[in-house]
Amino acid sequence: MNIDFTSKQFRRLLDLAYIGNWVLNSARGNDRIPDFDEVESYLFSQCPKFGMNTLFEEADGEILPSKAFSEGGIHEAIMDYEDTVFFEILAEELAHRDITEGTYDSDELVPRREAYIREFERNGVTNISVDADL
């Protein structure tokens, strides 16, 4: 199979592959899923065909995203996603807790979740308090 990409499309494909591999493998430690590493490596090995030699490097015979690529802003996009997911999950969990432990009914789940999200948008985690034995 042969798929033709413009340089811009190929560059976006590199971003997608890197982000996808990051999501799937970054928290797995030594239990990485090698198939995704292999696809990422293969895609980055194609960089010279698009004149993108600064976006990959070779280490121990393996083609990897270069430091220039990984430090070029891609992690800011990943962090934005992680922040959004964190606050959405936290708002959902807090709303469920309120309904389960309080006098609220299930019709109030969405408005309570939205209220938490508004709070997080205004103040982040500043107003969150957890009683813990530290």
C-alpha positions in Angstrom: 0.0 0.0 0.0 1.2 3.5 -0.8 -0.3 6.6 0.8 0.7 10.0 -0.4 1.0 12.9 2.1 1.8 16.5 1.8 4.6 17.7 4.0 2.0 19.3 6.3 -0.1 16.2 6.5 2.9 14.1 7.3 4.0 16.5 10.0 0.5 16.3 11.5 0.7 12.5 11.3 3.9 12.5 13.3 2.1 14.6 16.0 -0.8 12.2 16.1 1.5 9.1 16.3 3.6 10.7 19.0 0.5 11.8 21.1 -1.1 8.4 20.6 2.0 6.5 21.7 2.4 8.8 24.6 -1.1 8.2 25.8 -0.8 4.4 25.4 2.7 3.9 26.7 4.0 6.7 28.8 2.5 5.4 32.1 3.4 1.7 31.4 7.0 1.8 32.6 8.7 -1.4 31.3 5.4 -2.9 30.2 5.2 -0.8 27.0 3.2 -2.0 24.0 5.9 -2.5 21.5 3.6 -2.4 18.4 3.0 1.3 19.0 6.6 2.1 19.5 7.4 0.3 16.2 4.8 2.3 14.3 6.1 5.5 15.8 9.6 4.6 14.9 8.7 3.6 11.4 6.9 6.9 10.8 9.8 9.0 12.2 12.2 7.0 9.9 10.3 8.5 7.0 11.2 12.1 8.0 14.1 12.4 5.5 11.7 11.8 2.6 10.0 15.0 3.7 13.1 17.0 4.5 12.4 16.8 8.2 15.8 15.5 9.4 15.7 17.4 12.6 12.6 15.6 13.8 14.2 12.2 14.4 17.3 10.7 15.8 18.8 7.3 16.1 19.7 5.7 19.4 20.9 2.1 19.9 19.8 1.3 16.3 16.3 2.6 16.9 14.6 5.6 15.2 13.1 8.0 17.8 11.5 11.4 17.8 14.3 13.9 18.3 14.7 16.2 21.3 13.8 19.1 18.9 10.5 17.4 18.1 9.6 16.4 21.7 10.5 19.8 23.1 8.8 21.7 20.2 5.4 22.2 21.9 3.8 18.8 21.5 3.9 18.2 25.3 2.0 21.4 25.8 -0.9 20.0 23.7 -0.7 16.8 25.8 -0.7 18.7 29.0 -3.7 20.8 27.9 -5.6 17.5 27.2 -4.6 16.0 30.5 -5.7 19.1 32.4 -9.1 19.1 30.7 -9.6 15.4 31.3 -8.5 15.7 35.0 -11.0 18.5 35.7 -13.8 16.8 33.8 -13.3 13.6 35.7 -13.0 15.3 39.0 -16.1 17.3 38.4 -18.0 14.2 37.4 -16.8 12.3 40.5 -17.6 15.1 42.9 -21.1 15.5 41.4 -21.7 11.8 41.8 -20.4 11.9 45.4 -22.7 14.8 46.2 -25.8 13.0 44.8 -24.9 9.7 46.5 -24.0 11.2 49.9 -26.4 14.2 49.9 -30.0 15.0 49.5 -29.7 15.7 45.7 -31.4 13.7 43.0 -30.0 12.4 39.7 -31.6 15.4 37.8 -29.0 17.6 39.5 -26.0 15.6 38.3 -25.4 17.7 35.2 -25.9 21.1 36.8 -23.6 20.1 39.7 -20.9 18.8 37.3 -21.1 22.1 35.4 -20.9 24.1 38.6 -17.7 22.3 39.5 -16.3 22.8 36.0 -17.0 26.6 36.3 -15.3 26.6 39.6 -12.2 24.8 38.2 -12.1 27.2 35.3 -12.0 30.2 37.6 -9.8 28.8 40.4 -8.1 25.6 39.3 -7.4 23.5 42.4 -7.0 26.5 44.7 -10.2 25.9 46.6 -10.0 22.1 46.8 -9.4 20.8 50.3 -8.8 17.2 51.3 -8.6 16.0 54.8 -5.8 13.5 54.9 -3.5 12.2 57.6 -0.2 13.4 56.2 
